[in-house]
Amino acid sequence: MMRPFDTVADVGAQLERTSLAWIRTALALTAVGALIGRSALRAAEPPSALALSAIVIATGLTAGVSTVRSYERRHVAMREGRSIVSPGPLLSVSATLTVASIATLGIVLT
């Protein structure tokens, strides 16, 4: 018996594209965090800038590890016809970036 997703021409590729997008996001967050830290050290910024750097780097690393760990679980769920949607990582990254953006503005404007 054919399941509904078997009729899609691009079976499985959506998960790979999404996982790759999350990995790119994680790499970008880690790189931005490192640049924030480098800039803070060169400009002798307050410790809050280094804390901001650490938070952004930790978010990037967490997003990357989470993506890699959840790939197989989501692949199995998709093959079984179950939902693969998990809003947790998106909410976590969004909240962290919002806090980081506000903190950056606070550091720059003081």
C-alpha positions in Angstrom: 0.0 0.0 0.0 1.3 3.4 -1.0 1.6 6.0 1.7 0.8 9.6 0.7 4.4 10.8 0.8 5.5 8.0 -1.7 3.7 9.9 -4.4 5.8 13.0 -4.0 8.5 13.3 -6.7 11.0 14.6 -4.2 10.7 12.0 -1.4 13.2 12.6 1.4 14.9 15.6 0.0 13.0 18.0 2.1 14.5 16.6 5.2 18.0 16.8 3.8 17.5 20.4 2.6 16.1 21.4 6.0 18.9 19.7 7.9 21.5 21.4 5.6 19.8 24.8 6.2 20.0 24.3 10.0 23.7 23.3 9.7 24.4 26.4 7.7 22.5 28.5 10.3 24.5 26.8 13.1 27.8 27.5 11.3 26.8 31.1 10.7 25.9 31.6 14.4 29.2 30.2 15.5 31.1 32.4 13.1 29.2 35.5 14.2 29.8 34.7 17.8 33.5 34.3 17.2 33.6 37.6 15.4 31.8 39.3 18.3 34.3 37.8 20.7 37.3 38.9 18.5 35.9 42.4 18.2 35.2 42.6 21.9 38.8 41.6 22.7 40.3 44.0 20.3 38.2 47.0 21.4 38.5 46.1 25.1 34.7 45.9 25.4 33.1 45.1 28.7 32.7 41.5 29.8 29.1 41.6 28.6 30.3 41.5 25.0 32.3 38.4 25.7 29.3 36.9 27.4 27.2 37.7 24.3 29.8 36.1 22.2 29.7 32.9 24.3 25.9 32.8 24.1 25.8 33.1 20.3 28.5 30.5 19.9 26.8 28.1 22.3 23.5 28.6 20.4 25.2 27.8 17.1 26.9 24.7 18.5 23.7 23.5 20.1 21.7 24.0 16.9 24.3 22.1 14.9 24.5 19.2 17.3 20.7 19.1 17.6 20.3 18.9 13.8 22.8 16.1 13.4 21.3 14.1 16.3 17.7 14.5 15.2 18.3 13.8 11.5 17.9 10.0 11.7 14.9 10.2 14.1 13.1 12.6 11.7 14.0 10.4 8.7 12.4 7.4 10.4 9.3 9.4 11.4 8.9 10.7 7.9 9.1 7.2 6.4 6.5 6.0 8.9 4.2 8.9 7.9 4.4 10.6 11.3 5.0 14.4 11.7 8.6 15.5 11.7 7.8 19.1 12.9 9.5 20.2 16.1 9.2 23.9 16.9 11.7 23.7 19.7 14.9 24.5 17.8 13.4 27.3 15.9 12.0 28.9 19.0 15.3 28.5 20.8 17.4 30.1 18.1 14.9 32.9 17.6 14.8 33.7 21.3 18.6 33.7 21.6 19.0 35.8 18.5 16.5 38.3 19.8 18.3 38.6 23.2 21.7 38.8 21.4 20.4 41.5 19.1 19.1 43.6 22.0 22.3 43.0 24.0 24.4 44.1 21.0 22.4 47.3 20.6 22.9 47.9 24.3 26.7 47.4 24.0 27.0 49.6 20.9 24.8 52.4 22.1 26.5 52.8 25.5 
